[in-house]
Amino acid sequence: MTSATSPRTTSTQDTPSGDNPTPDATSWDTARLTGQSRSLRTGAVGGRVRRGAGRGRPRLFTSYAADSALLDTPAKRWWTLAVVLLALIVPFWLTRDLTHLLSVTLVMAISGIGLNLLTGYAGQISLGHPFFMAVGAYTGAVVSGVPGSIVIGWELDLSLALLLSAIVPGIIGLVVAPLATRVRGLYLAVLTLGLLMLGEQVFKQWAAVTGGSGVGRAGAVPVLFGNDLTGTYAVGPLLIAPHVSLYLVCLVLLVVLAVAARNLARSRSGRAFAAVRDRDIAAEIMGVNLLRTKTLAFVLSSAYAGVAGCLYAILIGRVAPEQWNILMAISLLAIVVIGGVSTITGTLIGAAFVVLLPRVLEWVAPWLPFVSTGSGGLITIFQLQSMLFGALIVLFLILEPRGLFGLWHRVRTYFTAWPFSY
Amino acid sequence: MGTVATALISGLGDGAVYALIAVSFVVIFRATGVLNFAQPGLLILGTYFTSVLAVDRGLPFWVAVVLAVLVVAVISVGIERVAIRPMVGRPIFATALVTVGLFTILLVLAFRLFAARARTINDPWQLDQTCLIQGDPVCSVVLSHSDAGKIAVTAVVLTALGLWLSRSRVGLAMRATALDQEAAMAQGINVGRMFSLAWAVGGGLAALGGVLLAANGSVVQANDALFALVALPALILGGIDSFRGAVIGGLAIGLLSGLVRAYQPIHAPWLGPNFENVAPYLVMILVLLIRPYGLFGTKEVQRV
């Protein structure tokens, strides 16, 4: 998708070739070799192609900008539009609990994108992602939550809470990052696990913020820009119920953050992430600043997790310190791995898969003879669901390392290349 | 004085078990390069099978333990063949994630097998204690038999393992595999069989560790599997690929948590209950800051 060597281009290449003043050839070459060039000119033709040439050939790119565009084929543009429109209207004809479930999906997708930036793109294994979600959740709860008998809350606006729930975990990520840059690979995985354990202890003890062990506290109160989202609003003919408005807030945030993440992945920093993931010493020799890249990955990932945590606490209603445990870390890893490592679209699919799977299993359980709803029988729904998680992680990693996105990619390639299967 | 000694003895008992579990991680890591996060699942299965054989079937304790260790070793070999062997040559990150998936499966299996009940194992030590130094009103230094048993069993098993690795032909082959798989293969060593063997030993050690953890007269439930994670700081502290590091790390973590358990509630109650489960991670993080590859771990030679 992204080219590893070419710098981003400006629009100069789109001008007809005749108008270009030909620059001095030698200065051009040095400029390109040193990576100083702001534009890339590919020979005398410049890049202008007949308008009709691309018709029926969706993958014919006539400029570098088109080749590295966010949505590079018409099909992608139309599908993205369709999916976003569908996502906008879907809560108006779904039941309340399904909308709620979709909101949780969106939130887990935000968190999953954060983890994917760190683990998928930059290759730093982290089992401590729920810790940063928790920090975001409690930041949000303190900033715009209601004060209780022991817990503190400032009752400020949700926009401020969301902002701070990105900044505070980001700062903690910044503090942790130097540790993470010293320690590599599996040592890092265990180190982040330690972060999770230490965090749980702190959250259990710091009752003024978290409500204490086993009790927990409510998330932030959703008052966004002065509008209380717990009330029903009428916009024209539409009635927006509280759960719908929360869903829409999550959706907008997800779209913004997902596009930001994809743009980051296409940028200089994103390529640095990939270089560090593939071989960090080689990347360093090529001039990638290892410390800065890993720190950026950690900070961004923590900030994403924080926003997701704040929204998660609002949606779930009440969060206890025990909830941010290793099982949640595994679920998040499952989202990344099952969806597709280092793809944003894959993370969205993965989040939908992981969050909606229990509900789907509930629907099909009556037809599965070995599943029981009580304590008897061979296996309960909950156990089947956890087991499927584990099995899917194992199966995907062995059979299709690119995850659900890879499966979708295969299907797409099959139709694009039809009738030639290779 | 008496409190310190008692805390140290019980810490040493726990530390012996941590050392055993940490060594089980190291055996697998050395041979196959996999940090096996599924080890807690194997540990709890070992405890479960011991409980079934010893309590439900009424076998003698040590026979039940040996049988359970063998069963878990077989399961472990099966896991290696089915899930780990296809991952040869893939990034360590991916393989570690596979074991995380296996961890989930084994944990559910354990919950299913335990069926939300707490079980016991017919351990030979129960809650028996010996008074080492008699204090004035009560006993001053207490040695519980289970701690002595843990230390003794660990010492015997680890010594046997060390001798086997250093003296036997198979041990030599295993060390060769750990050193360089391709060179070992070129010398006619069946590397696949060594992988299976390492997983069998690792799984068996984990099962034994589970049995020893449970062998203090208390009840066991599926959630106890997570105790195996306490061995992770011990492992990282010592260095992921060092047997000596695993043993020393395990003992150090055991002593540390013993002391913390004895003194932290009195001197630093604000750190909260169960702080002894967290303290090892704190120490691990501090050590990693100074030595990123643990105390005895091999410093990775990095080249492009």
Chai-1 contact restraints between the chains, C-beta under 6 A:
chainA,res_idxA,chainB,res_idxB,connection_type,confidence,min_distance_angstrom,max_distance_angstrom,comment,restraint_id
A,I125,B,F93,contact,1.0,0.0,6.0,A-B,restraint_1
A,R182,B,P292,contact,1.0,0.0,6.0,A-B,restraint_2
A,V183,B,L288,contact,1.0,0.0,6.0,A-B,restraint_3
A,V183,B,P292,contact,1.0,0.0,6.0,A-B,restraint_4
A,L186,B,L35,contact,1.0,0.0,6.0,A-B,restraint_5
A,V190,B,L232,contact,1.0,0.0,6.0,A-B,restraint_6
A,V190,B,I236,contact,1.0,0.0,6.0,A-B,restraint_7
A,G194,B,Y281,contact,1.0,0.0,6.0,A-B,restraint_8
A,G194,B,M284,contact,1.0,0.0,6.0,A-B,restraint_9
A,G194,B,I285,contact,1.0,0.0,6.0,A-B,restraint_10
A,M197,B,V278,contact,1.0,0.0,6.0,A-B,restraint_11
A,M197,B,Y281,contact,1.0,0.0,6.0,A-B,restraint_12
A,L198,B,V278,contact,1.0,0.0,6.0,A-B,restraint_13
A,L198,B,Y281,contact,1.0,0.0,6.0,A-B,restraint_14
A,Q201,B,G272,contact,1.0,0.0,6.0,A-B,restraint_15
A,Q201,B,V278,contact,1.0,0.0,6.0,A-B,restraint_16
A,K204,B,G272,contact,1.0,0.0,6.0,A-B,restraint_17
A,Q205,B,G272,contact,1.0,0.0,6.0,A-B,restraint_18
A,I281,B,Q302,contact,1.0,0.0,6.0,A-B,restraint_19
A,I281,B,V304,contact,1.0,0.0,6.0,A-B,restraint_20
A,A282,B,V304,contact,1.0,0.0,6.0,A-B,restraint_21
A,I330,B,V100,contact,1.0,0.0,6.0,A-B,restraint_22
A,I330,B,T104,contact,1.0,0.0,6.0,A-B,restraint_23
A,V337,B,L97,contact,1.0,0.0,6.0,A-B,restraint_24
A,Q383,B,V108,contact,1.0,0.0,6.0,A-B,restraint_25
A,Q383,B,R112,contact,1.0,0.0,6.0,A-B,restraint_26
A,S386,B,T104,contact,1.0,0.0,6.0,A-B,restraint_27
A,S386,B,V108,contact,1.0,0.0,6.0,A-B,restraint_28
A,M387,B,I105,contact,1.0,0.0,6.0,A-B,restraint_29
A,M387,B,V108,contact,1.0,0.0,6.0,A-B,restraint_30
A,F389,B,T104,contact,1.0,0.0,6.0,A-B,restraint_31
A,G390,B,G101,contact,1.0,0.0,6.0,A-B,restraint_32
A,G390,B,T104,contact,1.0,0.0,6.0,A-B,restraint_33
A,G390,B,I105,contact,1.0,0.0,6.0,A-B,restraint_34
A,I393,B,G101,contact,1.0,0.0,6.0,A-B,restraint_35
A,V394,B,A83,contact,1.0,0.0,6.0,A-B,restraint_36
A,V394,B,V98,contact,1.0,0.0,6.0,A-B,restraint_37
A,V394,B,G101,contact,1.0,0.0,6.0,A-B,restraint_38
A,L397,B,A94,contact,1.0,0.0,6.0,A-B,restraint_39
A,L397,B,L97,contact,1.0,0.0,6.0,A-B,restraint_40
A,L397,B,V98,contact,1.0,0.0,6.0,A-B,restraint_41
A,I398,B,P86,contact,1.0,0.0,6.0,A-B,restraint_42
